Every structure is written in structure tokens, then in C-alpha cells.
Amino acid sequence: MRIHVTRTGGFAGIERHAEVDVSGRVDAAEWRSLAERALAAGRGTPPAGVPDGFSYEIRVGDRTVHCADPHLTEDQRELIRRVLKEGA
Amino acid sequence: MTPNAMTPHPAGFEPVFCTIVPPHILDTLARHGDPALAGPARRTLERDAFERTHRRLTTVIGAPSVAPPGEAAPGKPHRTIYDAGHGTELPGRKVRGEGDEPGNDATVNRAYAGLGATFELFLSAYARDSIDGGGLPLIATVHYDEDYGNAFWNGEQMVFGDGDGEIFLDFTIPVDVIGHELTHGVTQYTANLTYFGQPGALNEHFSDVFGSLIKQYTLGQTADDADWLIGAGLLAPRVTGKALRSMKEPGTAYDDDVLGKDPQPATMDGYVRTGRDNGGVHINSGIPNHAFYLVADALGGNAWERAGQIWYDVLTGGELDSQAQFTDFARLTVAAAVSRYGEGEERQAVLKAWERVGVAAAVATTA
């Protein structure tokens, strides 16, 4: 299972993309559960953000949701943080 | 000074220690043979020194110490700085109120000084009392989230991250970034430009214009002296670039193997159509940004005076629609130049600038 995060906007307007393939990882179940919770709280279309706020697209398999700062759930924030940190 | 203190920050460095570049590291960097390393450090030190002096002068000349915090007086800023403690709850814990002495946290002190500098430009240059024109208290939260490489305006207050130390440093370092965020508040209370597409790029543009003017006013720079950069001093030393945007030469601020190249166009020929970044608000703002620079350059002297006044008149004049396109805005700047300065060099400078960037500003004469 691949988890993709794309971050756009922000003060710098610089886009970042990262993905993590969690299949076969010892912590795959934990990733899967976190991703499910993050997806459940997301929206199908990009929400109106705030000036200079980051916008995020989270894609897991064939499911894509959107969210934007500062209105992220803790699960979304955690998933985004982990993917952008660990992903390539 | 301890020359051996210039230890590179390893990945995963404790955020609480990498948030602020200590002055001794900046001192060392400022003496470095490589100008890319020395330049930003020197600018940061110069700015810090200036702001320390500036803050002291403000304390001496301005704000009387008898004014109790919590009571806003007309024509005086009413600032409160909060610390999110690397969390995301807003506003966080109050760490400095109006008139309080500076503490040990340089980020808090910079945010406080930057809010003051922004307040001062709007008041002294345009007789505007705070961002709403009615003495609205100014609120900022620093140390937002962990390794957070961004700053934003949430509709009520400014929020600043510490940067990740790898690409971005502390977002309170450049005073123009602080001014940029506060100006989003001014725009919200005036033209309220929709944050998408061309009106969104104009929203970004106003924040860059007044952000840069706040820096120029604070440093006492003329249009010719100014660097016209947005976010100088914000990029970590290892990044190849001098800032995030250049109003003088859009598209040249950075060119780095990690960040990529500054994507800003200077003219309509390079206009970028995209759905990302709210329809390219931080990209296409390069076009009006460059027009403003050209006006300021043509008129010379202090850019916040005539060029800034024309732009301020349009932002606050009531005719700029929340859905305004570049051409709508360009026409209004020509009208504002005429109504304030008559049919003189100001009008010519504005017309010429829009022509150079490829935006139609003149009212069409053909049917």
C-alpha cells in the first residue's frame, strides 16, 4: 500500500511530494490505521485555505482526499508529517 | 565569539535548539569566505542590530510606560505574542504583551518588533490605525508546530513556524515576512480579494508590496537602496538562493537542487495557468510585483511615498472588487495616480510599468 502526500501553497509557494510504500513493513498495520483515519476526515475537493496556508492532497491507493492548514485533524497532521519526513 | 560553534545541524536535530540561529553562529557565518553563507548571516545580524535600536527608540520616544497592557490607545499598537510551544493549538501561551520588556526568546522579540514596524508604516505613511483602521489588536503566535517551514494569516492572527533548519530558518527573521502576513489582514479588512487565481495573486502582491515597504521604511532605504527581495535571510545556508521572491527580478530569487527554481514570471508572457497553489497565487504575483517595482524605480526616493500611496489608495479606495483581475487593478492604479497627483510623472510611471509587464492599464479607446 502506497501513501502519497502532496503539499502545495505556503508562503514560499513551493510544492512538495512524498510517498511511502508501507507494504511488508513491520508497522504496516499502524500506517494503515492512521491512513484510514486521515482519509475519513478528508474532503473530496480542496477546501478554501487561509492566506499562505499549506494545502494537502493525501492519496492512498485509488482514494484521494484534501485538507488545508490550520484545520487538520491530529491524524492528518501526523500522517502528513510522517510521509513528508520518511517518504521519497 | 566561538569559531568552533559552527556545527552543522544534523537531520533530526532537536527542534527546540535549531529554531534560532545563535548570534555567534551568525557572526562566524558572516565572516565566511563564501558570500552565499556570509551575506544572509550579515543581513540577519544587521537587521537584528537595527531592530534592537529601533525597539529601544520606540520605547524611549513612543509608547509611554504608564499605559497599562490591555488598554489600546488610538495611534498606538496593541501587540500580544503567544508561544505555541511547537504544538498547533492557537493562540498558545501568552509570552509578551504591549509594553512588556523583551525576554530571552529572540523569535518572540522579532515578532513583537516586526508587528511594531508594520503598525508604524501603516500609521505614519498612510494614517491607518492598525490593520482594520480602528486600532485592532495585533496577535502573533510563534514556534508553531515542529520543524514548520511556513507562516500564515488565519483570518484573525499571524502564525509563524521555526522552519526545519535544513531549508528554512525561523520565519520571524525577515521583517518583510511579518509585514506580509499582517498585510493579509489589511487586505481582508479592505478589498478582501478572493484567495484564488488573479485576485489571489493580487492579494499576495499587496502583501509583498507592503512587506517590502515595511522593510524599506524600517531600514530607511530608498527605492534604489532596497534589495526588493521577499524572505531574504530565511533560506538555510545550504540552499542556493538569496530569498523566496524578487520584485526587481522575478524568477531569480533561488535556483536550488532541492527547492527547484524560482517560478515567478515578471510579465504576462510568462503567466502560469495552474490549479495548484490556489491557482498560482504565489507565482503570478510576480507580474504585479514587478510593475510596482518599476513604478517605484521610475519615481525614485522612498517607495512608500508616491508608489506606495497609489497602491494603498487602490487597496482601500472601495473600488477594487474582491474578484478583480490584473487589468481591473491596473486601471485603478492609473486612476488613483491621477486623482492624487494629477496628470504628471506618477501617471506616466504607472502606465509605463503596466505596459512593460504586459497588462493593459489604459482605458480602451477603440470600440
Contacts between the chains, C-beta under 8 A, distances in Angstrom:
chain1	res1	chain2	res2	distance
A	8	B	276	4.6
A	8	B	277	5.2
A	9	B	276	7.7
A	9	B	277	4.9
A	9	B	278	6.1
A	9	B	281	7.7
A	9	B	282	7.1
A	10	B	149	7.5
A	10	B	150	4.6
A	10	B	152	7.7
A	10	B	282	7.8
A	11	B	150	5.5
A	11	B	151	5.3
A	11	B	152	7.0
A	11	B	171	7.2
A	11	B	177	6.9
A	11	B	180	7.4
A	11	B	231	7.4
A	11	B	244	7.1
A	11	B	282	7.6
A	12	B	149	7.6
A	12	B	150	7.5
A	12	B	168	7.6
A	12	B	231	7.4
A	12	B	244	5.0
A	12	B	282	7.1
A	13	B	244	7.9
A	13	B	263	7.5
A	13	B	277	5.0
A	13	B	281	7.4
A	13	B	282	2.7
A	13	B	283	6.1
A	14	B	259	5.9
A	14	B	260	7.1
A	15	B	276	6.4
A	15	B	277	7.4
A	48	B	195	7.2
A	49	B	195	7.2
A	49	B	278	6.8
A	50	B	152	5.6
A	50	B	153	6.3
A	50	B	154	4.9
A	50	B	155	6.0
A	50	B	195	7.9
A	51	B	152	6.3
A	51	B	153	4.7
A	51	B	181	7.9
A	51	B	184	4.2
A	51	B	188	8.0
A	51	B	195	5.7
A	51	B	203	6.6
A	51	B	204	7.8
A	51	B	207	7.4
A	52	B	150	6.8
A	52	B	151	6.3
A	52	B	152	4.0
A	52	B	153	6.3
A	52	B	180	7.8
A	52	B	181	6.9
A	52	B	184	7.0
A	53	B	150	7.7
A	53	B	152	4.4
A	53	B	154	7.4
A	54	B	150	6.0
A	54	B	152	7.9
A	55	B	277	7.9
A	55	B	278	7.4
A	69	B	150	7.6
A	69	B	152	6.5
A	70	B	88	6.8
A	70	B	90	6.8
A	70	B	152	7.4
A	70	B	154	5.7
A	70	B	159	7.0
A	72	B	88	7.8
A	77	B	88	6.7
A	77	B	145	7.9
A	81	B	146	7.7
